[in-house]
Amino acid sequence: MAPHPGDETFNEIGQPRFDMKLEPQAPDKETLLANLMKDAYPDAQGRFGPFGGRYVPETLVPALDRLQAGVDRYLRDPAFLEAFHAELAGWVGRPTPLTHARGLSRRWGAEIWLKREDLAHTGAHKINNSVGQVLLAKKLGAKRVIAETGAGQHGVATAAACARLGMPCTVYMGAVDMERQAPNVGRMKLLGATVMPVTSGDRTLRAAVDEALRDWVSDPDGTYYCLGSAIGPHPYPYIVRELQAVIGREAREQMLAQTGRLPDAAVACVGGGSNAIGLFHAFVKDREVELLGLEAGGQGSGLGQNAASLSYGTPGVLQGCYSLLLQDADGQIQETHSVSAGLDYPGVGPEHALLMTAGRVRYEAVGDDEALAALAECCAAEGILPAIESSHALAGAKRLAQAQPGKRILVGLSGRGDKDMPTLQRTLLKGQL
Amino acid sequence: MAHDSISAAIRAAKAAGRPALVAYITAGFPTRAGFREQLAAVASAVDVVEIGVPFSDPMADGTTIQRSSRVALEQGVSLRWILEELASFRQEASGAPLLLMSYLNPLLAFGVEKLPQAAAEAGVAGLIVPDLPYEECADMRAALAARQLALVQFVTPVTPVQRMAKLCAGAEGFVYAVTMTGTTGKNVAVPQEVLDYFDRVRQVSPVPVCAGFGIRSREQVERLAPHVDGVIVGSALVEAIERGEDPAAFLRTLRL
């Protein structure tokens, strides 16, 4: 297991080494990569190599066992998938387009393609997961659905899916996020959800997850917890990946149909990592496609200045899974900073920790200012206002374009930026209104 | 050895005709300076003491222990500090076995290889880790076993019968039988079905069974007494300490 930072389990820049102690049987990088290519993860224990697992109070174990049984029964069941895809097509508006970003391509000297999750119903990729999980909740006989939300996108998506499918919905949202994403609070209420402000902990996404877990512990039999990111105890990281994988499947087909070949690179932003795993999953075995994940670099590399768990974190257990975390030497989770509420989380999905460790995906941090600059460029060059989260991916694409001019780059444009107007008025538009 | 000291303390109380009293305090709450004195007072009034290691994300805890944990963290309380305090406390110890109650991450950060020796040297007899379920506990259990430290197992009213038998079969020290689904600190009515559940746990448990979560009154303890070997008081004690009351006096009101 994970020892104290400073000893030989961490390398010179604080990244973990997995070749010792953590788990005596933890395989080396080459073995992890070989297993990845064989679809070996998650294993039966919900492990993605050394990461993942199921670290929850005993009260939730039977509920997670039931959820696992539901996943086994329905997620590959033709009738369930037919209902899911019918909602995606008829209500969400899938497939979402793949747009050739001609303006950005000219500016950045590369060929930029945008996978337009901003055009999915409710304005972000989150709806793919919410529809699938609320359908699953109904199959499992749940009486109500609860969810956490950071930027409000998962809350809005779950509220909408519950309204569509006839389930009562309660959304936990940090008080800090309710203020910076105020438009989404009103949307959730209009969609019939009860929004519970979270004033404990850091009053952002992490505290909202803690509070949702407390709610679920109180009624594990009647309540379905619709987790919005690729985090949490097994089988959530698997469920979210499977439901979001539609993004990459569509994008891969569209690239082939519209350009005749695969992209040279695919980039996505990573908070908990649901849109990134959704985009990357279809490309993991295409070894010639470079995969790049962009985390929230916030204001700098110091603890508390960012939300970049893969770039700066150390291994540990938070909210049900073993992954990389922003924590101090005593294992206390640290408050994070990002201009984007949706990336403002001190952990990351266990599959991303694996993809980094196995060397299949590279992860970099993008600071607040660089993300906002990319947002402004996308508005001006493409007539698209992207979410601040997605703008981290755009900034990553720009870096890639500058390093490797002329490459064909697929960008996961995970959501639209209308929800970010309060933040943009305080930043990019400061003094202009 | 150390395992046995926990179950022996609980059995001794039961043999004297009363349920054992197990008390939880958050280490260093409300102040670091008062920790050892508070611990001595609590230990003098109960049979077993759980010392809470504060964590930033206590997902199984209600508002009281969230609050006490935050205050303790703000004062710089860490597992390292707690173990140092306990090592010097040991000389003045009353004899009530001490357990550490900690979420997993502070233990991982301390180092699972170093923890058993450090805990044993501080006089700790066992650990309670609320987010470490049976399926994930093999490494921790093996590490603690090398120093005869108990890893206390939870069971709950929603634990299926077969799983209950599996969980209890490997239990050490005592079985922590949660009174209800939910977080710590809520008031619990203790309906007959919950009493039946405690009876079922005792039938399969080789070690004593203690009821915890939401125990606040003497009436509750009296109702539970025929069905359990001990009761665990946490949030209600922390609230008494918050109100500035003498913790030992409060605990004596719960002791039958």
Contacts between the chains, C-beta under 8 A, distances in Angstrom:
chain1	res1	chain2	res2	distance
A	1	B	108	5.4
A	1	B	112	4.3
A	1	B	139	5.7
A	1	B	140	7.7
A	2	B	108	4.5
A	2	B	109	7.1
A	2	B	112	8.0
A	3	B	108	8.0
A	3	B	111	4.3
A	3	B	112	7.6
A	3	B	113	6.7
A	3	B	114	7.7
A	4	B	109	6.1
A	4	B	110	6.6
A	4	B	111	5.0
A	4	B	114	7.9
A	5	B	109	7.7
A	7	B	111	8.0
A	21	B	113	7.3
A	23	B	139	7.9
A	45	B	135	7.1
A	53	B	136	5.7
A	54	B	133	6.7
A	54	B	135	6.6
A	54	B	136	6.5
A	55	B	104	5.9
A	55	B	131	4.8
A	55	B	132	6.4
A	55	B	133	7.2
A	55	B	136	5.9
A	56	B	131	6.1
A	56	B	133	6.2
A	57	B	59	7.2
A	57	B	60	4.5
A	57	B	130	5.4
A	57	B	131	6.1
A	57	B	133	7.6
A	57	B	154	7.1
A	58	B	133	5.7
A	58	B	134	7.7
A	58	B	154	4.0
A	58	B	155	6.6
A	58	B	156	5.4
A	58	B	159	6.7
A	58	B	167	7.6
A	58	B	178	7.2
A	59	B	60	8.0
A	59	B	156	4.6
A	59	B	158	6.2
A	59	B	178	6.6
A	59	B	181	5.3
A	59	B	182	7.8
A	61	B	133	5.3
A	61	B	134	7.7
A	61	B	135	7.8
A	61	B	159	7.7
A	61	B	163	7.5
A	62	B	158	5.3
A	62	B	159	6.6
A	62	B	160	6.0
A	62	B	163	7.3
A	63	B	158	7.7
A	200	B	63	7.4
A	200	B	66	5.7
A	201	B	56	7.2
A	201	B	57	6.8
A	201	B	66	7.7
A	206	B	57	6.9
A	210	B	57	5.5
A	210	B	58	7.8
A	210	B	59	5.1
A	213	B	59	4.7
A	214	B	59	6.4
A	214	B	60	7.8
A	214	B	62	7.6
A	214	B	182	7.8
A	214	B	183	5.0
A	217	B	59	7.7
A	217	B	60	6.7
A	217	B	181	6.2
A	217	B	182	5.8
A	217	B	183	6.1
A	218	B	181	5.8
A	218	B	182	4.0
A	218	B	183	7.0
A	219	B	181	6.6
A	220	B	158	6.0
A	220	B	181	5.8
A	221	B	158	6.7
A	221	B	181	8.0
A	315	B	108	7.7
A	316	B	105	4.8
A	316	B	108	5.5
A	316	B	109	6.6
A	317	B	103	7.9
A	317	B	104	4.7
A	317	B	105	4.9
A	317	B	108	6.3
A	317	B	131	6.9
A	318	B	57	6.3
A	318	B	105	6.5
A	319	B	57	6.8
A	319	B	59	6.9
A	320	B	131	7.6
A	325	B	105	7.6
A	327	B	105	7.0
A	327	B	109	6.9
A	329	B	109	6.6
A	330	B	78	4.3
A	330	B	79	6.6
A	330	B	80	7.1
A	330	B	106	6.1
A	330	B	109	5.6
A	330	B	110	7.7
A	331	B	55	7.6
A	331	B	79	7.8
A	331	B	105	4.2
A	331	B	106	4.0
A	331	B	107	7.4
A	331	B	108	6.1
A	331	B	109	2.9
A	331	B	110	7.1
A	332	B	55	6.9
A	332	B	56	4.5
A	332	B	73	6.3
A	332	B	105	8.0
A	332	B	106	7.2
A	333	B	56	4.4
A	333	B	57	5.6
A	333	B	105	7.4
A	334	B	56	7.9
